[in-house]
Amino acid sequence: MPNTKAVGVAFSDPALDGAVIGAAGGTVGFFGTTPVSEGAALTTQLTTITSTAPSPADYAIQDLTQTTPFGFVTKNEGNTVLSVIANLQTRVAELESRFQAYGLLP
C-alpha cells in the first residue's frame, strides 16, 4: 500500500502493525520530534558494582568525614550509596536493552 500522506502527517493504519519504518541511513522522529539519524553506539558499560546490602538502608547521607581516610559517617550510608549506584546501573542497562530492541539505539 503506497503512502499517500504528506511527510510529517500522523495517521493510523492497522495494516502497518509490525512494519519497519525507514531504511539504513534514514532518519526518524518520535512524538513530534524532528527526525534524526541513528546515533553512535553508547559508551561501553563498566562492570556492575557489587556491595553488601545496607541494614537498614540509610538514605540520609551526611557530609563525608574529613579524617584520613575520607569516608561515610556510617557503614550503612556507604552501603546505601553503593546499592543505589548498582540499582542505577541495572536500570540503565535495562533501558539500553529495550531501546536497542525497539531499534532506537544501535
Summary of the structure (lengths in Angstrom):
residues: 106
radius of gyration: 22.8
end to end distance: 28.7
largest distance: 71.8
contacts: 161
relative contact order: 0.14
helix: 28%
strand: 6%
